Amino acid sequence: MKRTAMELAALASAAMPGLDIVQAAASPDDPRAFDSAIVTDTDNNHWRVRAPRHSQAAFRLETEIQVLSGFTPAIRAHLPFRVPSVAGAVQIDGLRTFIYHQMPGAPIDLATITQAETQTIDDIGRIIAAIHKLPSAVVETADLPAYGAEQSRARMLSELDQMALTGKVPADLLRRWENAFEERQMWTFVPRVVHGDFDETSLLIDRNRAVGVTAWTDLHIGDPARDFMWLASTGSIEFRDAVISSYHRHMKLPADQVDLHLMRRAALAAEFSLGKYLMSAIHASDDAVIAEAQSMLKDLAADIDHTGGHDVGQQFWEPVATAEPVGISDEDASDTEPAAPSESAPVETVEEEDHDDTDDVQTDTDVESTEAQGTASDVDQVPGDNEEPDTDDDEQTEPIEDSQTADRQDGGAELVVHSLTDAGEIVRHDAPQPTAEDDDTQPISWKVVQENLRKD
């Protein structure tokens, strides 16, 4: 039941006998839950009257009384803003109406506040930071809820399932929100004491300074992004960024603890609140509000389809794949281990030795090129790709197979025949040598010779 400002003034007089009210004016508040007015007495004192419209709103008001009782004089003294204090209460139709001492300042609309001076914007960031740094005892004393990051995500997922069952939420929105809830990277915030209902209507501005905060009905420990939902409604990116910057500056957090997804979750919560508005209307069986909520959800879906909407993490986050080195096979990569030379260790001269030996091999190859061709004539026939090798001359086919393998390994260099003496010396032969059963006299590549030299 809606009450006028004069009716609220009468309730104030009943709650505070002897109060002589001379003026009453409506005050901005949540029109779905409360009726509010500012009344003035004969001594020019101002009082705020707040009456619930239904039992759920009454419960929220009772919760606020508990919250305000937790703001001890010591806590209030350290806050950079004023907090309401209760002056009296009266019960009517089973619901209690509360009267508060009116604080300086008044709420201003969002369009005006976005054009506020730099000092006002800094005040807003400082106030939100001060709320988030309140001791948890304020919440615990009032026996208010506390939600961790995963609990917050799970609760919203459960609410999403309930919304989907109604069939009244556009499918595109359901998918968008579900994808955001599944992006775990967004849900790693540090839970803090949050106001829960912070917006431009709960902020009191006096002479371009933010001086007070009202509407403490939803205080709890949870996602700090809840107190930034209202910024998702502003079209001024400069104002939004300035408030966030001021908030981070007054929080004084290390760079690695800054919540990088704060506004993404705030924008998501702002969209999701329309779905919660629909659910509350369904539970209340209010057809008019249900139709209004459905219309708002359709408009939101159309706006997102047209503009893309806010970034609420609708894309799954995946780690960036690291490109594999080009030109190295899996087998080579597993066998090769990069090694950095030690500054104190002497530089190896293997490269220099290899260079000298390679020059010798190149000289020998040039001299023996005609001899190598003559060697090829001693072979009866080189088996082709599709021909069977001569089984009667196995010993002659082995050097050919070795030669083909060596060519692939040494980049096509020709082989020079060597033999190993009993004294361990390597002797080069200018003419082809007959094969023998001893493996030491078989033709070998220069690479094998180098390996044997290093072993010795």
C-alpha positions, 0 to 999 in steps of 0.5 A, a space after each residue: 500500500 502506497 503512503 503519501 508524505 502526509 501519511 508518513 508525517 502522521 506516522 512520525 508523530 505517532 512514533 515520536 510523541 511531542 514532535 510537531 511537524 510543519 512540513 513533509 516532502 516525498 524522498 527518493 527510495 526504492 518504489 517497489 519496497 518503501 515509501 519515504 518522506 522528509 519531515 520538518 518540525 517547528 525547530 527546523 529539525 529534519 527527519 526521514 520516515 521510511 515505511 515498508 510496503 510489504 513483509 519482505 521490505 519490512 524484513 529488510 528494514 529490520 535488518 538495517 536496524 541491526 546493521 546500524 546498531 553494529 556501527 559503534 561510535 568508534 567505527 563511525 568516528 573513522 568513517 569518511 561519511 555519515 551513517 543514519 541513526 534511528 530516532 523512533 519506530 511505530 508499528 502499523 498493520 504488522 509492519 514497523 515504520 522507522 524514523 531516522 535523524 536526517 543527515 546533511 545532503 541529498 541524493 542527485 540523479 545519475 545524469 547529474 552525478 556523472 558531471 560532478 567535480 573531481 573531488 566529488 568523484 574521488 569522494 565516491 571512490 573513497 566511500 566505497 573503499 571505506 565500506 569494503 574495509 569495514 571490519 567483518 564484525 559489523 556483519 557478524 554482529 547483525 547475523 548477516 550472510 557471508 558468501 565466498 567467491 565460489 558460493 556467490 557463483 553457485 548461488 547465481 547459477 542456481 537462480 539462473 536455473 530457476 529463471 530458465 524453468 519459467 520460460 520467460 527469459 530470452 534464451 540468448 540472455 540465459 546462454 550469455 549469463 551461463 557462459 559468464 558464470 562458467 568463466 572461473 577466472 572472473 570468480 576469484 575475487 576476495 570477499 569483502 563487506 559490501 553495502 549491497 544496495 549502493 547507487 546514486 539514490 543512497 549517496 548524499 551530496 552536499 555542496 559538491 561533496 559526498 557526505 553520507 550513505 543510506 539504505 543499509 538493508 543488504 549489508 553482507 560479506 560477498 562480491 565487492 562488484 555488487 557496489 558497482 552495479 549502478 555504474 553499468 547504467 551510466 553512459 559516461 565511461 570517463 566517470 566510471 573509470 574515474 570512480 574505479 580509479 579512485 576506489 583502487 587508490 583508496 583501497 591501497 592494494 598491491 598491484 597483484 591483488 587488484 580485481 581486474 574483473 570487478 566491472 565485468 561482474 558488476 555489469 553481469 550483476 546489473 543484467 542479472 538483476 532484471 531476471 531476479 526482478 522477474 522472479 520476485 514478481 512471479 513469486 508474488 504472482 504480480 502479473 503487471 510486474 511480470 509483464 514489465 520485467 519480461 519487457 525489460 529483459 527483451 529490451 536488454 536482449 535486443 540491445 545486446 544483440 545490436 551493440 554487443 552490450 557490456 563485457 560480462 565474460 560471455 566468452 570462455 577463457 582459454 590459455 594461449 597455446 605456445 607455438 612449437 619450434 619449426 623444423 625440429 621433429 618430436 624425436 629430435 626435440 626430446 633428444 636435444 637439450 639446450 645447454 648454456 656455456 658456463 662463463 668459467 668453463 673453457 671454450 671447447 675447440 671441437 668446432 675448430 678441429 672439425 673445420 680442419 678435418 673437414 678441409 682434409 676430407 674435402 681435399 681427399 675427396 677431390 683427389 680420389 673422385 676418379 678412384 671412387 668412380 673406378 670403385 663403382 665399376 667393380 660392383 656387378 650391379 646396384 639393385 634398384 628400388 624395386 629389384 631384389 639384391 643379389 643374394 650371392 654377393 651379400 658382402 658387396 651389397 653391404 658397402 652400397 647400403 652403408 654408402 647410401 646411409 652415409 650419404 644421407 647423414 653426411 649431406 652426400 659426401 663421397 666415402 674414402 676407404 680406411 682401415 685400422 691397424 693393430 697399433 690403432 692407426 687409421 690408414 687410407 687406401 688409394 685403391 679399393 680393398 677386398 672385403 673381409 669378415 673383420 668389421 674393422 676393415 669395412 668401409 666407414 664414413 668419416 663421421 664414424 672415424 671422428 667418433 672413434 678418434 674422440 673415444 680414443 
